[in-house]
Amino acid sequence: MLRRALKFAGMLAGVFAAWIGVLAGLAFTADPGAALAVVAWPGRAVAVVDRAGGSYEPLGGVATLTRAAEPGFVARLYRSGALLVIDARVVLACRSLLSQDAQTFPANSS
């Protein structure tokens, strides 16, 4: 039973890693002016975008929004220390869903 659970967990991790890889790869094809989400170590996302020469709008400690100023910007973000750069629409959609869930299913107040 444990063996099957571990195998399933490994397969799930592989699917998740592949999905993140696809999202990260798509950022390299972003048109100039496209919104990007930059994920970095806690408290470092704004500094990463700043070092890469971009403007930013902080999302929190580990992420910030920026725009693809010109070709090669995503590569500069990674060289500046980004852990992950993806299309901002993905992050904003997830964030929207999470905030809707919080409104629909409020925390138990008891």
CORFEN-V705398 format. One record per helix or strand. SS is the DSSP state (alpha for helix, beta for strand). FROM is the first residue (numbers start at 1). TO is the last residue. If there is no record, write none. Layout:
# CORFEN-V705398
((SS/FROM/TO) (SS/FROM/TO))
This chain:
# CORFEN-V705398
((alpha/2/27) (beta/35/39) (alpha/45/51) (beta/57/58) (beta/63/67) (alpha/73/79) (beta/84/87) (alpha/88/104))
